[in-house]
Amino acid sequence: MDFDVAVIGASSAGLFAAVRLAQNGLRVGVFEKQKELNPARRTYIITPHLDKVFGGLPEELILHRIHMMSVEALGASVDVPLPNPDLVLERRQLVHHLVDKAEYAGAEIHFGLRFVGFEVVGGETRILLNSLNGNKINICAKAVIGADGAFSKVADAAKIKRPVTVPLMQAEVSLPSDWNPAVTKVWFDVAETRFFYWLIPESDERAVVGLIADEKADARQILDRFIHKHEFEVLAYQAGQAAMHQPGLRPWGKVGDLPVMLVGDAAGQVKVTTVGGTVTGFWAAQAAANALMNGGAYPRDLRPLKRELDLHWIIRLLLERLDNPGYAFLIESINQNVVRFLGQRNRDEMAGAFWKLIFLQPRFIGLGLRLLLGK
C-alpha cells in the first residue's frame, strides 16, 4: 500500500489530521491497532477555541455547556462567568464522528494493524505493520504522523523523546440536586494533589468528578476520599494517563528520508495547567497538515502552539510553589477586572495577553516575585 501520508493511531488528533489532508486531495491511510474503534468513555470540558480549530463543531456532539467556572481553596472562592461557554464532549462520540468525517473526505481507515517499526531498504523507508493474525505488511508513504498516544511506538522507533505522563481518574456521579448544572468547579488541595479536583456537569442529572495525581500516587484512593467527603453518588469510573508538555520536547524527526511528525498525546501537546489536550492536539494536527500540504516545516507551523504550551508550563511551575494558603491568597486576589479578563480569554488563548494580568491586579507582581524567588 502506498500513501502520501500514513497516520499511525486513530486518536482524535490523528483523525483530524487525516480529515484535513484528505480534504486537500492527499492519499491518506490511518492505521489503528484495535480490531474495532471503541475507545473507553471519557468526558471532556473544552474551550470554545475548539470551534475555531475544528471549523464548526456539530451540535449533536455537544453534551452540555458550562457558563460559569468556580474555583476554591481553603474556603476562598471566586466565580468566573464564561460569556462564550465551555463545551462538554465525550471522547467516544468525537472519535467516531472523526472516523466518519475522514472516510467521507477520502481517507482509508485500517483497523487491526499494529505499528512495528521502520525499515530502510535501498534508500526507501518503509513502515512495518503486523495484522492481528500475524501477517506482516509494509507501507510506503511520503510522511508519517504519529498519533498513537502518550506511550507512542512511533516516537520510540523514530528516536523522538516521549512526554512524561500522570494518571487521570474521573468518577461519573449523580449531579447533586442543589448544584447548578451550568457551573463547573475546581478545588485546590495540595495535601492531596499538586493539581486539583474538578466537577464537570455533563447534563442536568450527571457529572464527572476527577483529579490528576502524581505518577506514583493512588489516584483512585485519593479520588474516593474526595467523593466520600462530598457525598457524591458514584455511577462509574473513567481512567487514563495524561501526557505532559515540556519545553524541551521536539515532536518531529526523520527515519531515513521519511519525515515523522507527532501530534496530540504522543507529542505531549497538553496544557499542564489544566491537563487539557483536545484543542491543542487538533491545533498540532492542523499544523502538521499545513506543513505537508504547503511544503512547509512542522516546527515552524507549531510555534504559536508551542508558545501557548510553554506559557502554561511556566504557570504550572509557579503554581507548584504554592501551598493551600497561597492558593487561597491567589483566589482572593482575583478582582472583577481579572474575572472579566478570564471570562473573555479562554484557556487556549493566553499567550500574548497573560502579561496584562499584572495591570489588572498589581498584587500579582509581588506574588509572582515571591514564587520566582522561592519565598
C-alpha positions, -999 to +999 in steps of 0.1 A: +000+000+000+013+034-010+001+067+005+011+103+006+007+103+044+004+074+069-013+083+102-004+058+129-032+057+156-069+066+152-068+092+180-088+124+177-057+144+167-046+117+142-081+115+126-084+153+125-050+154+106-064+128+082-095+148+076-076+179+067-051+161+045-078+141+026-099+171+021-070+187+003-066+157-021-037+138-004-038+100-002-041+092+035-041+059+053-049+057+090-037+026+108-051+016+142-041-014+162-075-021+177-098-045+157-126-020+160-127+015+173-143+015+208-123+039+230-132+040+267-157+066+277-141+099+287-158+132+294-140+163+283-146+200+291-132+220+262-129+257+255-148+273+226-115+277+208-123+242+196-148+257+172-121+279+156-097+250+151-124+225+142-142+248+118-176+243+133-185+216+158-217+196+151-243+203+177-250+166+183-215+162+197-221+188+225-234+171+256-236+202+277-225+239+280-208+254+310-215+291+317-196+295+350-162+284+364-159+283+402-126+280+419-120+273+456-091+267+481-093+268+519-128+283+518-117+312+495-136+311+462-143+330+431-168+326+402-158+334+366-187+338+342-180+325+307-197+347+281-187+321+255-194+289+273-171+259+276-183+227+258-187+193+274-180+164+250-175+127+252-144+112+236-160+081+220-186+102+202-160+126+190-137+099+177-165+081+158-175+114+142-140+120+131-137+085+116-169+092+095-156+126+085-122+112+075-137+084+054-161+109+037-131+130+028-114+100+012-090+087+038-086+050+042-091+037+078-075+003+085-082-014+118-063-044+134-029-033+122-002-027+148+027-005+141+060-024+145+087+000+133+106+013+103+129-003+078+152+014+054+157-006+022+176+007-008+173+043+004+135+040+009+119+039+044+091+015+049+065+014+076+062-021+092+028-033+105+015-066+119-021-077+114-040-095+142-034-128+125+004-123+124+007-112+087+034-086+081+025-056+060+048-029+045+035+006+039+052+032+017+044+069+024+060+103+019+054+112+056+042+097+088+020+113+115+024+096+149-009+099+168-006+067+189-009+082+223+013+090+253+032+058+250+039+062+213+057+034+195+062+057+166+082+081+188+103+052+201+110+039+166+120+074+154+141+080+185+119+110+195+117+118+232+082+110+246+065+131+273+061+121+309+026+111+319+005+113+350-026+093+360-061+108+354-091+095+372-127+105+369-159+092+385-193+096+368-217+108+395-252+119+400-253+157+400-264+169+434-299+183+434-287+217+447-259+220+420-264+245+392-257+224+361-243+254+343-214+256+368-182+236+368-160+238+399-123+234+407-108+227+442-071+231+451-057+210+479-020+204+476-021+180+505-039+156+482-028+165+447-004+191+433-030+197+406-067+200+415-101+183+418-129+191+394-166+186+389-180+190+354-217+186+348-224+167+316-262+171+318-288+183+343-286+149+361-250+137+357-214+150+362-179+138+364-157+143+394-119+139+389-083+146+396-048+144+382-025+126+405+013+123+407+028+095+388+032+070+417+001+081+436-030+060+440-054+082+420-084+060+428-078+061+465-074+099+466-105+105+444-126+081+466-117+102+497-128+133+480-160+117+468-168+104+503-161+139+518-186+155+494-211+126+494-212+121+457-231+091+443-207+071+420-221+056+389-189+046+370-152+054+367-131+067+339-093+065+339-062+071+317-028+086+315-023+122+306+008+133+287+025+164+300+041+192+279+077+201+285+095+229+266+123+206+255+101+182+236+108+182+198+079+161+184+094+156+149+122+137+133+133+116+103+139+079+096+160+078+065+143+103+042+109+098+058+096+128+079+079+118+111+056+142+130+040+135+163+006+150+173-016+150+204-006+129+234+022+113+215+038+148+213+028+159+249+007+187+234-012+192+266-017+223+287-002+213+320-022+239+340-055+222+332-042+189+317-064+196+286-052+184+253-081+181+228-079+216+213-041+216+214-040+182+198-062+194+170-041+226+167-010+204+162-028+182+137-036+213+117+000+224+118+012+190+106-014+190+078-004+226+068+033+217+067+026+187+044+002+205+021+022+236+017+057+222+017+065+240+050+082+230+082+063+214+110+085+231+138+077+265+123+040+258+120+040+246+156+054+278+170+021+295+180+010+263+198+044+259+215+042+295+228+009+287+243+020+254+258+053+269+272+033+296+289+011+270+306+043+251+316+057+283+333+024+289+351+023+253+363+059+257+376+049+287+396+017+271+409+036+242+423+053+265+447+020+274+463+007+258+494-030+259+503-029+294+519-010+305+488-038+293+466-064+310+489-044+343+486-043+339+448-081+333+446-088+362+470-067+384+447-089+378+417-108+411+414-135+419+389-111+432+363-093+398+364-127+380+364-136+398+332-103+390+316-105+353+324-141+352+311-130+368+278-097+350+272-102+313+273-075+288+284-063+282+248-058+319+241-035+331+269-002+336+251+003+372+241-022+385+267-013+369+300+010+398+310-020+421+312-029+404+345-003+424+364-020+457+354-055+443+362-043+432+397-009+447+409-008+422+438+001+395+413+035+412+408+045+406+444+031+371+444+049+362+412+082+375+425+079+355+457+072+324+437+101+330+414+124+335+443+110+305+461+099+326+492 
